[in-house]
Amino acid sequence: MLLLSGLFLTSWLLLAQSCMSFRKSDADAKTEFAKDHVTLRTATMEVEGRHIHYAMTGSDSLPTLFFVHGSPGSWDAFAEYMKDSLLLQKFRMVSVDRPGFGFSDYGQPQHLDVQSFWISRLFYLLANHKPMYLAGHSLGGPMVIKLAADNPQTFSGIVVISGSIDPKEEKPEKWRPWLYKTPLNYLVPGAMRPSNEELWYLKKDLVQLEKDFPKITCPVYFIHGAMDTWVPPGNVEYGKRMLVNAPLVDVTLIPGANHFIPWSKFTEIRTVLLKLH
């Protein structure tokens, strides 16, 4: 029995390193996009020794829509949007691997302010004198708030999809440090490791984010599932109260929908994205 238990533990430790990584190779992704007759470009930007990997579709002559994934995840959370013919007519689309995920220093999560510092360099690298927009899902929601606040006058609109932005809506989850600060972390599979750590960081990050909401001076669009139990719709009401300088706060509350609306409610989200420009 002890031998079997040891073999099982060893096997799991090895498997946990590779499973649930939430990422695919650039070559495989390009092949998938090519099947839909869409050219996918990928690149990695270096910022002070750190790496930000991103993928891009569409014409460089168009306004840019940046996508920011949740936790865990990677750029291809928005793959279907980046292939969409209607969106491709209006936008160059860029989806980024946030630090700690995909191919952006995988396994090394960071606080929102550090992530913003690194990702922000991408906006200047890809600037084409056309409007730029942000869309983020789940933890990508507070991320796009932070990015817009840290880059004033850069964005013409932001979209918060099922965004976890209200610190009072966050559950305490005091068990998270027991995972990432102890050897138990080795039992956590793949991208769930950096996810667990950054979700613990988020508790304090959201409190610090409060000061950034008044810096948002562009239109903000909220899209949220009415039955989202992971990130309750109360986050939207919080956002409406905090965005005191946004010229427009538009809310789409989808009846019966849960937290995973980027995949289950594609049409509804695309409709909002098409409003941007």
C-alpha positions in Angstrom: 0.0 0.0 0.0 2.8 2.4 0.9 4.5 1.6 -2.4 1.4 2.2 -4.4 0.8 5.5 -2.5 4.3 6.5 -3.3 4.0 5.7 -7.0 0.7 7.6 -7.2 2.2 10.6 -5.5 5.3 10.6 -7.7 3.1 10.2 -10.8 0.9 13.1 -9.8 3.9 15.3 -9.1 5.2 14.7 -12.6 1.8 15.1 -14.2 1.0 18.3 -12.3 4.0 20.0 -14.0 2.5 19.6 -17.4 -1.3 19.3 -17.2 -3.7 22.3 -17.1 -1.2 24.7 -18.5 -3.9 26.6 -20.4 -1.5 27.3 -23.3 -0.7 26.0 -26.7 2.3 26.5 -29.0 2.4 29.3 -31.4 2.8 26.8 -34.3 -0.4 24.9 -33.3 -2.3 28.2 -32.8 -1.3 29.5 -36.2 -2.4 26.2 -37.8 -5.8 26.5 -36.1 -6.3 30.0 -37.3 -5.2 29.2 -40.8 -8.0 26.6 -41.0 -10.4 29.6 -40.6 -8.4 31.6 -43.2 -7.1 34.0 -40.6 -3.4 34.9 -40.3 -2.2 34.8 -36.7 0.9 36.7 -35.7 2.7 36.1 -32.4 5.6 37.8 -30.7 7.3 38.2 -27.3 8.3 41.6 -26.0 11.0 42.0 -23.4 10.6 44.5 -20.6 13.5 44.8 -18.2 14.4 41.2 -18.5 10.7 40.1 -18.3 8.7 38.7 -21.2 5.3 39.6 -22.5 3.9 37.2 -25.2 1.0 38.2 -27.3 -1.0 37.2 -30.4 -2.4 39.5 -33.1 -4.9 39.4 -36.0 -6.2 42.0 -38.4 -4.9 44.9 -40.3 -2.3 47.3 -38.8 -4.2 50.2 -40.3 -7.3 49.6 -38.1 -8.0 50.7 -34.4 -6.7 48.2 -31.9 -8.7 46.1 -29.5 -6.6 44.5 -26.7 -7.9 41.4 -24.9 -6.8 40.5 -21.4 -7.6 37.0 -20.0 -8.7 35.9 -16.5 -7.1 33.5 -14.0 -6.0 31.0 -15.0 -5.8 31.5 -18.8 -3.8 32.7 -21.7 -4.3 34.8 -24.8 -6.3 32.2 -26.7 -9.2 32.7 -24.3 -10.3 35.2 -27.0 -9.3 33.1 -30.0 -12.9 33.0 -31.5 -13.2 36.8 -31.3 -9.8 37.2 -33.1 -11.1 35.0 -35.9 -14.5 36.8 -36.3 -15.1 38.4 -39.7 -17.2 41.2 -38.3 -14.7 42.2 -35.7 -11.8 41.8 -38.2 -13.5 44.5 -40.4 -13.3 47.0 -37.5 -10.2 46.1 -35.4 -6.7 44.9 -35.3 -7.0 42.5 -32.3 -4.2 41.8 -29.8 -4.5 39.2 -27.0 -1.8 39.2 -24.3 -0.5 36.5 -22.0 -0.5 38.2 -18.6 2.7 37.8 -16.6 2.8 34.3 -15.1 0.6 32.7 -17.8 0.9 31.4 -21.3 4.4 32.2 -22.5 4.8 35.4 -20.4 7.2 34.1 -17.7 4.9 31.1 -17.0 4.6 30.3 -13.3 5.7 33.7 -12.0 2.5 35.7 -11.1 2.6 39.4 -10.2 0.5 42.0 -8.5 -1.8 44.2 -10.8 0.5 47.2 -10.6 3.6 45.2 -11.8 1.5 43.5 -14.5 0.4 46.9 -15.7 3.9 48.3 -15.8 5.0 45.4 -18.1 2.0 45.1 -20.3 1.7 48.9 -20.8 4.9 48.9 -22.9 3.0 46.9 -25.5 0.6 49.8 -26.2 3.4 52.1 -27.2 5.1 49.3 -29.2 2.0 48.7 -31.3 0.6 52.3 -31.5 -0.5 53.2 -35.0 -2.2 56.6 -34.4 -5.6 54.9 -34.4 -8.0 54.5 -31.4 -7.2 51.8 -28.9 -9.6 49.8 -26.7 -9.3 47.3 -23.8 -11.5 44.3 -23.0 -10.8 42.0 -20.0 -12.6 39.0 -18.5 -12.7 38.1 -14.8 -9.4 39.1 -13.3 -8.8 40.7 -16.6 -11.5 43.2 -15.5 -9.5 44.9 -12.8 -6.5 44.6 -15.0 -8.0 46.7 -17.8 -9.1 49.3 -15.1 -5.5 49.5 -13.9 -4.1 49.6 -17.4 -6.5 52.5 -18.4 -5.7 54.4 -15.2 -1.9 54.0 -15.7 -2.2 55.1 -19.4 -4.4 58.2 -19.3 -5.8 59.4 -22.6 -4.6 56.2 -24.3 -7.9 54.3 -24.6 -11.2 55.3 -26.3 -13.2 52.7 -24.4 -12.9 49.7 -22.1 -15.0 46.6 -21.7 -15.2 44.8 -18.3 -16.5 41.2 -18.8 -17.5 39.4 -15.6 -14.9 41.6 -13.8 -13.9 41.1 -10.2 -13.4 44.7 -9.2 -15.1 45.1 -5.8 -12.9 44.2 -2.8 -16.0 43.6 -0.7 -17.3 41.0 -3.1 -14.1 38.9 -2.8 -14.3 35.9 -0.5 -11.6 35.7 2.2 -10.2 32.4 0.9 -7.5 32.3 3.6 -6.5 28.8 2.5 -4.7 30.1 -0.6 -1.4 31.0 1.1 -1.3 27.5 2.5 -1.0 26.2 -1.0 1.6 28.5 -2.6 3.7 29.1 0.5 4.2 25.4 1.4 5.2 22.2 -0.3 1.5 21.6 -1.1 2.1 23.9 -4.0 3.8 21.0 -5.8 0.5 19.2 -5.8 -1.3 22.0 -7.6 -1.5 21.4 -11.4 -0.2 23.6 -14.1 -1.5 27.2 -14.4 -3.6 26.7 -11.2 -0.4 27.5 -9.3 0.2 31.0 -10.4 -3.6 31.5 -10.5 -3.9 30.5 -6.8 -1.1 32.9 -5.9 -2.4 35.9 -7.9 -5.9 35.4 -6.6 -4.5 35.8 -3.1 -2.7 39.0 -4.2 -6.0 40.3 -5.7 -7.5 40.7 -2.2 -5.2 43.7 -1.5 -4.8 44.7 -5.1 -8.5 45.6 -5.4 -8.3 47.8 -2.3 -5.4 49.7 -3.9 -7.3 49.9 -7.2 -10.0 52.0 -5.6 -7.9 55.2 -6.2 -7.6 54.4 -9.9 -11.3 54.5 -10.8 -11.6 58.3 -10.9 -8.7 58.3 -13.4 -10.9 56.6 -16.0 -12.1 59.2 -18.5 -13.3 57.0 -21.4 -16.6 55.1 -21.9 -16.8 51.9 -19.9 -19.0 48.9 -20.9 -19.9 46.2 -18.4 -21.0 42.8 -19.5 -22.0 40.4 -16.7 -24.0 37.2 -16.2 -27.0 37.7 -14.0 -26.4 34.3 -12.4 -22.6 34.6 -12.0 -21.8 33.0 -8.6 -18.0 33.2 -9.0 -18.0 37.0 -9.5 -21.4 38.3 -8.4 -23.2 41.1 -10.4 -22.7 43.4 -7.4 -19.3 44.1 -9.0 -21.1 46.1 -11.7 -22.9 48.3 -9.2 -19.6 49.0 -7.5 -18.1 49.9 -10.8 -21.0 52.3 -11.6 -20.4 54.1 -8.3 -16.7 54.3 -8.7 -16.4 55.5 -12.3 -17.2 59.1 -11.5 -15.4 60.6 -14.4 -16.3 58.1 -17.1 -18.5 59.9 -19.7 -20.5 56.7 -20.2 -21.1 53.6 -18.1 -23.1 51.1 -20.2 -24.3 47.8 -18.6 -25.3 44.6 -20.3 -26.6 42.1 -17.8 -27.3 38.7 -19.4 -30.2 36.8 -17.9 -29.5 33.3 -16.7 -25.8 33.6 -17.6 -22.9 32.5 -15.4 -19.2 33.5 -15.2 -18.1 31.9 -18.5 -19.8 34.3 -20.9 -16.8 34.8 -23.2 -17.5 31.3 -24.5 -21.2 30.8 -23.9 -22.5 34.3 -24.9 -20.2 35.1 -27.9 -22.9 37.0 -29.8 -23.9 39.2 -26.9 -20.3 40.2 -26.2 -19.5 40.7 -29.8 -22.4 43.1 -30.1 -20.9 45.3 -27.3 -17.5 45.1 -28.8 -18.8 46.3 -32.2 -20.2 49.4 -30.4 -16.7 50.6 -29.5 -15.9 52.1 -32.9 
